[in-house]
């Protein structure tokens, strides 16, 4: 609490003014390209060329921010087109990159959108969703800044619920006494000054005692009654479900201005009430206008949009008509957003000029040259991701911080079941994954998920009754579990 107390004067809880505006601190550390690649290596195996491309693109943003004058406005981000089969790390590279710098990030499937006039989603919703993501990020950051004060204020409100601050008037006098008895000094609360002081001291002592119990966690299951916001009628969601949000209209604000905010009283355990009150106090302490303005700026300057399956909106022969006409229409609708335009959202106009767009596709049946020329030119950096080898599969199983073996070991560890994977067992899993990808459809690292699930299916099923036992997953165990499925090509096509 001491780190934030300088923002708040020492005044009683009931006299404090809200909201309090606190200047946002920049907590991001600028990373060098080599450092970015090293951090990506913790989660993604191989694909060094793609990592270098995104690292340079991120560093160029930092370089641009240091510039001043007209040259800064002229420098646009160099968008990236990733080419490679599914499961090789395209999406994960973009997602991890955004997490490194806490940048607004959105992943969209290009196939979800249709040309204007067709049934489907409007491409402008890409920007609207990005802005909403940015608002959530900035709001979370500002809520963390005022978290200590919100906890303090929520605690005061909980104490008021458990032990009301108002002192009951237990010394009521007959109004006729005022006429027939000599006047005595009585306070507004109905106490003589000395009695009132003693009552206040006793009340404060009870409050301190209750506060100690509250902080020790002795009252977590105590039932308290709190006021919570009542949801607006489902009519608002009905309009949103019809796609009205595409117009950039904030129906929540629209109906909120017509229908006054409603409250309802709800009985909850104290642990749940604390979360609600902390959230309410935190929102009162931050300035939402400031949050929205900062979120828009961050979305414009640091937003990352990942356009997946872009090869699916490529048509080979547009002249013949049919569905390919709509595919080209989607490309033409995406083009203005990628090259820079202003999109109207419920938070205000948002420019896309400096957003980074990363497109990805397998391009099995088409090639990047089949994209319309204008869109091709907006993705000047192209990088081809490599297929995964058996050596890559072996590293994926063991090296990343979120490696599959670590995940399964931790999951079964909750049931007191110990798993041990030997080196030859891991090698056998990797070999099987590579062989199946070569013979069947190549789904990249996702093949490991299907193999691991089948491999540990029986142990996972029986785990609640196997507490305290240890299982060794070696080469022999892997072969025995999967040999029949791997040999039967038709069966493995559906199971693995």
PyMOL commands that set and color helices and strands:
alter all, ss='L'
color gray80, all
select helices_A, chain A and resi 5-7+13-15+33-41+48-65+70-74+90-101+110-112+125-145+147-162+177-180+193-216+235-241+244-247+251-258+270-285+288-302+310-313+318-320+323-339+368-370+373-377+390-398+404-413+423-439+446-455+457-465+475-487+489-495
alter helices_A, ss='H'
color red, helices_A
select strands_A, chain A and resi 80-83+105-109+223-229+263-269+304-308+342-345+348-351+356-361+381-384+418-421+470-473
alter strands_A, ss='S'
color yellow, strands_A
deselect
rebuild
show_as cartoon
